[in-house]
Amino acid sequence: MTATINRPLQPPASSPASALLCRNCGADYPLGAQHACFECFGPLEVGYDADRLASVTRQGIEDGPHSLWRYAGLLPAGHDPATRVDSGTGMTPLIRADRLADRLGFTAPLWVKDDSANPTHSFKDRVVSVAITAARELGFRRIACASTGNLANSVAAHAARIGMDSIVFVPWDLEPAKITQTAVYGGTLVAVDGSYDDVNRLCSELAETDEFEETAFVNVNVRPYYAEGSKTLGYEVAEQLGWRLPQQVVAPMASGSLLTKVHKGFKELATIGLVQPLEYRIYGAQSSGCSPIAHAFETGSDTVLPVRPTGIAKSLNIGNPADGPYALDAVRGTGGAMAHVDDEEIRAGIQLLAETTGVFAETAGGVTTAVCKKLVETGRLDPSRETVLYNTGDGLKTLDAVAGRLSPTAVIAPTLAGMRAAGLL
């Protein structure tokens, strides 16, 4: 491996990040541009100094910027404000969804964490903000990614903001809106004749070549830092609930990373005393067209078998999810569950969420809403426990999913008689 070795990260003394740790065998490595263990080839994640994490206070967070960087003391990069890539990501609305709760039979509060309010309208702005900050601190000169769409949008936008070159790789059949939103920022956009898993494999190979040694692939060679950005979805929910944890959360799963990092964020807050410990449950949501993690859960298996993705929820179409086993551990360890829903259920979930909350979600949000409904109906999710649903993207990105089933209520002549003829008067 040539492109990911000997590029150390030297954060300031105030940084809590201490090492890279293997999630499988526990081996540790210095902070740097490395994503796989040299001993067992397992994935690496950032380890932290417990005393430095414990020095973070509620007041210090609340006095910070109105963005995810208010949690800089809990993140692996950006401790010098001058190095942060800050597009205003984070502090997105936590919406109390009483009408949705009524429709689903909840007696406890139900909330929607709406991350479509981020600058490029998805939660990916969180992971990219952290990853591109780390990439600059590591000395990379170009930013890149393999993407199912939302990540491509965010990488291209963040690179444009700071004048950094970008090159993003996507499957050839991506939704047109996501292609347009990526291309408009002026970076290099490469469509690959294959699935996301083919795209990801290509990027993993490119990251190890001399030609790409100055390129940070946010979800490959700087993935440990990238993944930590998702923790802020857990931090924000706790802060917005008045520094307490919800009893249940439902999150969509593609690679499975978002779900595991929300879980990590909750545990960190409890460990350092920012919230009271609580036995919460985590639930995972997938599309039936690509449900390898949910299938493993349903069959009681510890092995997540790869699948060939199909279906309309393309942002979740990762057939070989890297964090699948860890998502299983998080859900099983908290007493939660997983389920999957088909395309028609996803479309219905998009409409249900929109009609009851005013939130127009992309297909992943339809998956989350529909899975929540299914879990309640099958008795696997308790409607008497306070619950948060994570909406990770904007419905304007996936208009084709519902466009065919939506139309004007009526087409009328511009007269009162026209209103009466349509039954509107």
N, C-alpha and C positions, 0 to 999 in steps of 0.2 A: 504494500500500500504506500503510495508516494504522496498523495495529496492531503492526507489527514494527519500526518505525523510531524512532530517538531514545530508545532504552531501553538505555543503556550498562551494561556490567558492569565493575565496578571491583574486581577481586580484590586481596587483600593482596600486598605486594611479594614474599612467599615463593612465590606461585603461579607455576607454570611456563607457564601458558596465556598466549599472547602476541597472538594474532590469530585471525580466522576466514579460512580459505583456501578458494578455489574448487577443487574436485577436478578440474574440467575445464580451466580456463584459467589457474589459478594466481593470480588476483586476490586481494588481501588486504583485509580490513575490520577495523575495531576490534571487540573483543569486545562482543557485545550480542545482542539478540533478533532475529536474522536467520538465515534458513536457505537462501536462494537468492542466487546471484550476480547483481548488477545489470548485469553486462556480458554474460554468456552464459546466464544462468538456470540454471547448473549448481549442484549441491548444495555446501554449505559444510561444512567440518569444522574442528575446533580445531587450531590450530598451536601449537607449544610452543617455549620458549626452551631450546636444547640445553644450555647451562651449568647451568640450574636443574634440568633432568631429571638431569643427570650428578651432581648433589649428593645424589641419593637413594641410600641404602645398604641392603644386606640387613639389617643390624642395626637400622636405623631402621624398616624395614618390620616386622620380627619383634617389635619393641618396641611396635608400634602396636596398635590395638584388634583384637579377634577378629571383624572384619567387613571388608567391602570398603574401608572408610575407612583401613585400614592402608596403602593405596596412594594416599592423598590427594596425596602429592607428585608423582604421575603423572597426576592428574586435573584437570579444568578448574574445579571448584567444590569448596566445602567445606573450604577451607584454614584457615578459622577454625572450630574444633570447635563453636562456639556456633551456627553456621548449618547444620550438617549435619542431614539427616533420616536418622537411623540406626535402622533397625528390626532390626538384627542380621543384615542380608543379607550373604551371602558366606561364605567359608571352608567351603563345602559339601564333602561327602565325595568323595574320589578313591578309588574302590573297585577293588582288584585283582581282575579277573574271570577267574580261572584256568579255571573250568568252562566259561564262555562261550568262552574261547580254545580249549579242547579241542574244543568243538562246531564251531567255525569253522575249525579247522586251524591256529591260530597256534602258532608255536614261540617267539615273543618275547612279553614281557609285554603284556597287554591290560588297559586300565583303563576304567572308566566314571566320568566326572565327573557326579555326581548333583545337579543343581541343583533337583530337586524338594524338597530339604531347606530351601529358602528360606522366609521367613515366609508368603508366599501361594502357595508350592509351584510356583514357576516362576522361570526366569532373569530374567523381566521386573522382579523386585524390584531387580536391579542397575541397569538403565537408569533406572528411576523414582527410585531413591534419588539418583542424580546429577542427573537432570533437575529434580526438585522442589526440590532444594537450590539449583540454579542459578536456578530460577524465583523463589524467595524472594529471592535476592540481587539479581535483576533488578527486584524490586518488584511482581511479579504477585500478584493476590489470589485467583485461582481456578486450579485445575488441571484439565486436560481431555485427552482422547485419542480417537483412532479405534482400534478394537481388534477382533481376532479372538477375544478372550476373556481370555487371561492378562494382557494389559496393563491391561484394564479392572479385573480383580481387584486388581492391584497399585496402580493410581492411586487407586481408591476406598479401599483400606486405608491407604495412606500419608497421604492427605488426612485421613482420620478420625483418624489417630494425632496429627496436629499441629493439628487443628481448622480445616483449610482447606476451603473449598467445592470440590466436584468435580462435573463433568458429563462422563460418558463415553458414547460412541456406538458401537454394535455392530450387526452384521447381525441381522436379525430371527430367523434360523434357527440362532442360536448354541446350543451344547449347554446343556441346562437347568442342569447343575451350575455352569457358568460364569456363567450369569445369576444364579443364587441367590447364589453367592459374591460377586458384585459388589454386588447389591442389599442384602445384609445389612449393609454398612457405612454405609448411610443417605444416600449421595450421590444425585445425579440420574443416572438410567440411561435412555438413549434408544435404543430399538430402531428401526433404519432399514429400510424395505422395499427392500432391495437387497443387493448383495454388499459385501465389505470395500472394494473399490475405489470403490464408490459412497459408502460411509461416509467414506473418506479424502478424497474429492473435496469432500464437504460440509464437512468439518472445515477443509480448506484455505481454502474460501471464508469460513467463519465467522471464521477467525483474522484475516482482513483487514477485518472490519467494526468499526465504532465500538462496537457493542453488546458485543463480545468483546475490547475492547482491554486489559482487565485480566485476561484469561484466557491462561494458558500451555498451549498444546497440546503435550504432551511430544514427540510425534513429528511436529510441524509447525514451529511458530515457535521452539521451543527444541531442535529435533532435533540440532544439532551437539553439544550437551552430553549429551543423552539417549544418543546412540549411543556415546559414550565409555565408558559404564558397562559395555558388553560386553567391553572390554579386560580387565577384571578376571578374566574366565574364562580368559584366557591367562596372566595374572600368577599366578593361584592354582595352576594346573596346574604351572607351572614351579617355584614355591616348594614345592609338595607333593611334587614329584619330587626334591627336594634341590637346587634351583636349577639345573635343566637342562631343556632342551626335549625333548619327545617327537619321535620320528622321523616320526610320522603322526598326523593327527587327522581325525575324521569328524564333521561338524556338519550339523544340519538347516538348510534354507534356506526362508525365507518372503520377506522383502524382500531377503535376502542380507547384511544388515548385520552380524549376529552373526559370521558367518564372516570377513568382512573385518576386523572389529575384533579378533578373536582373532589374526589374522595381524599386525595393527598392533601388538598388545601384545607378541607374540613378538619382532618386529623392534626395538621400543623397548628391551626387556630386553637384547637382544644389543648394541645400539648403545651403551648406557650402561654396559655391562660387568657387569650383574648375572647374566648367564648366558654361557656360551661359545657363540659362533655355531655353528649347526648347519643343514645343508640338510634341512629338514623338508618334508613334503608335506601339502597340505590337500585334503580330499575333501568334496564337497557332496552332500547328500541331499534329494530332493524326492519328493512323492507324484505318481503318474502322473496323478491328477486335477487337478494344478496344478503343472506342471513346466516353466515357460517358460525358466528359467535352465539346467536340465539339457538341455533340448531344444536350446538355442543351443550348448551345449558339444558335444553329440553331432553336430551338423551343421557344426561348425567356424565358426559365425557369431559376429560381434561384436555383433549386434543381438538384444536380448531382446524378442520379440514378445509382446504381451499375450494372455492366454487367459481364458476364462470358467471359474472354478474349480468343480470337483466333488470328490466323494470324502469320506472320513471324517476326513482329517487337516485339520480346519478351522483349527487354529492356524497352518497353513502356507499357507492359501488366499489368497494375495495374487497376483492375476492379472497385475498390472502392477508388478513389483518394482523399487523405486527404486534399490536397490544391485546389481541384477543384473549390469550390466557390470563393476562392481568385484569382484564375486564371481568372475566369469569370469577376470579378471586375476589374482586371488590364486591360484586353482586352477591355471591354466595356468602362471603364473610359478613355482610351486613343484613342477611336475611331477606334480600330483595328477589327480583325475578327478571326474566327477559321474555320478550315476545316479538313476533314479526307480523306485518300486515301487508296485504296485497295492494296493487295499484288503485283499485276502486276504493278501498278503505283509506288509502292515503289521500286521494282526492276529497273524499268526504271529511277527512280530518282537517284538511286545509280550510274547507268551507265552514266547518263547525267552529274552528278557532276564530276565523274572521267574523262570523255572524255573532259571536258571543263576546269578543274582546276588542274588535277593531284591529287586530293584528293579522296582516296578510303574510303568511309564512311561505317559504319555499317548500319543496317536497319533503325535506328532512323534518320540518316542523309539522307537516301533515302526518309523518310517520310517528313522531313523538305523541301528538294528540290522539291519534287512532290507537296506538299501543296503550296509552293511559286508559282510554275507554275500554279496551279489551281486558286489561288487567283488573279493572274494577268489576266488570261484568262477570269475570271468571273467579272472583274472590281472591285474587293474588295481590291486589293493592288495596289498602284499607282507606276508604273515603272518610273515615273519622280522624285521620291523621293529617296534619298540615303538610301540603305537598307543593313542590315547585317543578314546573315543566320548563325545560330549556328550549327556546326557539333560537336556532343558530343562523338563520338566513332569511332574506327578503323574498317575498313571493314574486316580485317583479323580475327576479332572475330566472324563474321557471314558469312563465306565463302559459306555455304550451300545455302544461300538465292539466290545467283547468279551463283553458280558453274554450274548448269545444262544448263544455257543459254550461256556459254562462252567456247570457244575451240580455238585451233590454226587456224589461217587463212588458212593454207594449210599444208599438210604433203607431203614432197618431197624427192626424191633421192638426195644424196649429189653431184649433178652435175649441170652444167649450163643447160643441157637439162631438168633436173627436174624443175629448176626455170622457164624455158620457158613453160613447159607443164602446170604449175600452173598459168601462166599468170603474173608472177612476173618479167619478163624481156621483 
